[in-house]
Amino acid sequence: VNGKQGAERQGSSSDMRIAVIPGDGIGKDVTAEAVKVIRAIGEVYGLGFDLEMLPFGADYYLDTGISMPPNGYTMLRDEFQAIYIGALGDPRIPDMRHARDILLGTRFELDLYVNHRPVKLFDARLCPLKDRGPEDVDFVVFRENTEGLYVNVGGRFKAGTTDEIAVQEEINTYKGVHRIIRHAFEHAKAHGLTKVCMSDKSNALTFGHALWQRVFAEIARDYPGIEPAHLYIDALTMQMVKNPGQFQVIVTNNMFGDIITDLGAQLQGGLGMAASGNLHPGKTSMFEPVHGSAPKYAGKNVANPIGAILSAALMLDYLGCAPEAQAIEKAVRTAVQTLQGPAEIGGALGTRETGDFIANEIKRQRQ
């Protein structure tokens, strides 16, 4: 078990406390279906889930001026075993202050240094690459989640003039680089995988990425059964399109990971299929689908909830419920392969009906 398991495996008096922040736009729609599937798992497998719905999002921010209360991050860390967040973003808040505070704030305040993005194709027809099937698109990307260019170190001088200067600094620390690379190798070892690829741009970013090179070589020596490989980030993107089947585990920095995981999402059928976890192994961690809030589609029963449902599966696996997580994935696979889903996967079901099918499929599997 990699995660924070605070409840008994056999259902009972000790429920798993999960904070749920549905978010904005279609975030509310798809989160409802993820919750539906979690409740189905609880019913079928006899597990107790205490799902607390929290109001934070655009509406709450516009009503109160508060994106996250002063004790919000401490509450999430200390009172829950996991956090589930839907998509965030609303055009009524142009600077997306609330989204940054909730999403990025939680990542940084809880030190969720691992961004875990599985890239798994369930049906060949969803892959934009010709002659590629599920056996070719099945890997995981680990993105460093608390450093890099996203720490917002830098500034602007003479902003808004023709003499403007903008500086954005990339931060790489031994601690940060070491722990994400170590996590990638540990994941490979725990799952019987034999290859870890690290990607950087050390041929151009010679200072910060030299640290990645040094630490990767240092850690790789501790795992003689795992083949280490290195690709510059531009070469990696080419190889992901040319031959994704060569990859098992990829580890990279914050910005590069942000980019290549969206490429990975397209290989598996689009952002609506993509799940993610933001982890501090052994501590309260956060899970979310990676697509946007798409306000114009909110409430219209057209959004694809599969990425949200797979994020719930990732969360349950982290909480020590591996068989239950596998049951969700199996039900999703059935939905995709039988076209029992939304238009994005070639089906004719709405958001709610897709969630119903997957929840019922979980129940059917146990009959």
Secondary structure by P-SEA (a helix, b strand, c coil): cccccccccccccccbbbbbcccccaaaaaaaaaaaaaaaaaaaabbbbbbbbbcccaaaaaacccccccaaaaaaaccccbbbbcbbbbcccccaaaaaacaaaaaaaaccccbbbbbcccccccccccccccccccbbbbcccccccccccccccccccccbbbbbbbbbcaaaaaaaaaaaaaaaaaacccbbbbbcccccccccaaaaaaaaaaaaaacccbbbbbbcaaaaaaaaaaccccccbbbbcaaaaaaaaaaaaaaacccccbbbbbccccccbbbbccccccccccccccccaaaaaaaaaaaaaaacaaaaaaaaaaaaaaaaaaccccccccccccaaaaaaaaaaaaaaaac
